[in-house]
Amino acid sequence: MKIGVKIMLKPEVLDIQGRAVAENLERQGRHLDQCRVGKFIELEVPSKDRNEALKQAREMADYVLHNPLIENYTLEVIE
């Protein structure tokens, strides 16, 4: 089963990369309120059970995929 892990900086953490993208877009005449840059990781876990697959992905995300001091993550099942 495929699980997507979306990792974003916490709102209170300055997103320098997002700011650079926003400034570049503004220079090109494209207006936006905010831009934040994150990561998307696609995991394929061996379990066919949805809850078990999400549990395995959560353990992986907690253990190595994100930095809990500055990042949050969400999981989604990819059909």
VENDAJO-V780813 format. One record per residue. N is the residue number from 1. PSI is psi in whole degrees, -180 to 180 (NA if undefined). Layout:
n=N psi=PSI
n=N psi=PSI
This chain:
n=1 psi=139
n=2 psi=134
n=3 psi=130
n=4 psi=136
n=5 psi=112
n=6 psi=121
n=7 psi=126
n=8 psi=151
n=9 psi=146
n=10 psi=150
n=11 psi=-31
n=12 psi=-5
n=13 psi=130
n=14 psi=127
n=15 psi=91
n=16 psi=-41
n=17 psi=-42
n=18 psi=-39
n=19 psi=-41
n=20 psi=-43
n=21 psi=-46
n=22 psi=-43
n=23 psi=-40
n=24 psi=-44
n=25 psi=-41
n=26 psi=-41
n=27 psi=-26
n=28 psi=7
n=29 psi=14
n=30 psi=117
n=31 psi=139
n=32 psi=160
n=33 psi=-38
n=34 psi=153
n=35 psi=129
n=36 psi=138
n=37 psi=136
n=38 psi=-160
n=39 psi=150
n=40 psi=124
n=41 psi=131
n=42 psi=121
n=43 psi=140
n=44 psi=109
n=45 psi=151
n=46 psi=-15
n=47 psi=141
n=48 psi=-15
n=49 psi=125
n=50 psi=-50
n=51 psi=-39
n=52 psi=-40
n=53 psi=-43
n=54 psi=-38
n=55 psi=-45
n=56 psi=-44
n=57 psi=-40
n=58 psi=-42
n=59 psi=-42
n=60 psi=-43
n=61 psi=-43
n=62 psi=-36
n=63 psi=-44
n=64 psi=-20
n=65 psi=-23
n=66 psi=160
n=67 psi=106
n=68 psi=-15
n=69 psi=-32
n=70 psi=-6
n=71 psi=152
n=72 psi=160
n=73 psi=157
n=74 psi=152
n=75 psi=148
n=76 psi=142
n=77 psi=131
n=78 psi=119
n=79 psi=NA
